[in-house]
């Protein structure tokens, strides 16, 4: 920082004294072992985070035939709605994590098909709020069979949040992709990966 005294007031300006060669030297001196260790630590942190969220490790998620069918319908609706709104694939995946985690804690009776559809809407809406920049209003999240009011969807979102103990920051396979692409590519992967 360079400061000049002019009369009563002092004016300071920030100057960057590095030049282009300094930045090139810095890039060249980056230790690949450090980067590899950092990547390994990040992946370990993601694994730990993934294990701390989600299902109880001793209890697999077992669904009756009705719930298997309902889950399949939920996946179909979520994928269709994801495409209609232009959401990323991560959003759809995350919404199914919320859906499965919810069903691993609470059950929904087979005669309440509307509740499964409302759960699908709430899970996609919550995932969109976590992953997307632009999220449409709740009134646009509708199924073909039922037309839910925004307040009803909000109440279901709150039930999902409370059931999941407000733990929505789940590690998904998308978080690991960068690491594995770097490991598998012998040359630098293209930017679009």
Secondary structure, 3 states (H helix, E strand, C coil): CEEEEECCEEEEECCCCCCHHHHHHHHHCCCHHHHHHHHHHHHHHHHHHHHHCCCCCCCCCCCCHHHHHHHHHHHHHHHHHHHHHCCCHHHHHHHHHHHHHHHHHCCCCCCCHHHHHHHHHHHHHHHHHHHCCCCCCHHHCCCCCCCCCHHHHHHHHHHHHHHCCCCCCCCCHHHHHHHHHHHHCCCCCCCCC
